[in-house]
Amino acid sequence: MQDSFHRSLQPVEVAPYIFKFKFFTPEFCEYILTCCKHLNSWAPAEDDLKYFTQDINFEEQLPTLFKTISSTLVNRVYPILEEAMSTDIDEPYSIFAIKYCLEGQTHLPIHRDESYVSGSIKLSDDYEGGELIFPEQGYSNKDLEVGDLIMWPGSITHPHGSDHLLNGEKYSLTIWTPYPQLEEINP
């Protein structure tokens, strides 16, 4: 799986505090899609009562991929982001694939994540519409290539959503990190 990731991870700030990395190779994206389609267990997260999404939880259903992706993020991407954002970032607590299709989920309303730093990886591009949009930053992922990763502050400053899918099927990978633990101050 070493050839699954781009060797050089040079970040580009594509909008305020939204950082883009060349992350997965297109071949690795195809491998991930094949794994997800083989499972065909798309379902909303059990604790998500607000959004009826079609997800595959990697930690539960694809644990080897979860560990590989998480390790690469922690060792290669997070040190770069920690410097750019002046914060520590813990390893992901959730990595999941999302499927958008005309017969199911076609969009996702503007929302904020339950995540300190969030990420999205474009797994496919044979669809129309369905752009990941950040209205306050004036940014969308329309021009990202398959395998590109974007990361941003998840819960406060970067509300985002996916506009309506018009044609095809859209697949992406979402990454969520926990909030940092605050140290107790003893009086």
Secondary structure, 3 states (H helix, E strand, C coil): CHHHECCCCCCEEEECCEEEEECECHHHHHHHHHHHHHHCCCECCCCCCCCCCCEEEHHHHCHHHHHHHHHHHHHHHHHHHHHHHCCCCCCCCEEEEEEECCCCCCCEEEECCCCCEEEEEECCCCEEECCEEECCCCEECCCCCCCEEEEEECCCCCCEEECCEEEECEEEEEEECCCCCCCCCCC
